[in-house]
C-alpha cells in the first residue's frame, strides 16, 4: 500500500467537496432568484449552461488524454482517461462564480475563490493539465463578458 502525504489528502478532499459546494451555492441562488421573480434568473442559468455546453463540445472534438495517462502516473482521484481539455469542473465552477458575482459581489468572490480551488486541485490530482484549467477559466470569463 502506498502511503499518501497529508497534502494529497487535503487535495483529494478539496477535489471531492468543492463541486458540491459550488452546486449548493448555485442552487440556493437560483431558488432565491426564482421566488423573488428576479430578472437576473435567466442569465444566471443561460451563461453557466452555455459555458458547460461549449466545453463539452470542445472535449468531444479534441479528446485529449489526461496528465495521468500522458505521464503514466497514478491520479489522486479516480477519473476516466480521456477528454481532459478543457476542464469541465473548472469551467462550471468559474461560470457559476461569475454568475453569482452578478447577483452579489461577496457571494461571487466566495464562489470564485472556490473555483480557483477547483482548478488547482484538478491539476494537483493529475486529472488536468494547467492548460485545461486555464482554458476552462477563459471560456467561463468570455461567456461572462458577453
Phi, psi and omega in degrees: 000136179272129179278128181273141176288151180301325178293326175299316181297321178295316180297317178299317178298316179298315180299323182278326186273319189299323177298323178290322178296316178298314180298321179295313178301318181294313181298317179297317179297314179299320179298314180296317178297322181294311183289337178267002180055041182289141176288348180276352185301311185299315180292331178289338175269312188295316184294310176298321179297318178299314178301315181299315181294318179299314180296319180299318178295314180300318181298319180294321181287313187280317177048051180284135175292155181280160181304324180298329177280312182302317183259004180051056177236159179276120177290156179286339178231149177293138181199155175292166191261353183240184179053053180279326190253128344278172182286116180288325175300315182294312181297320179296315181296315180290321179298318177292318178301315179293322178297318180290331177299326177290338182270313183207124185302313183293316178298319178297318179296318178299314181295324179289326174296317177299320179299320176298318177298320177302308182300311180298318182293327178295324178288310184297326179282359177068029175255353176214148171279162176303318181297328177297316182289315179298318178295321176300316177299313183298319179297314179298320181292318180296317177297322177300319182287337183287000000 
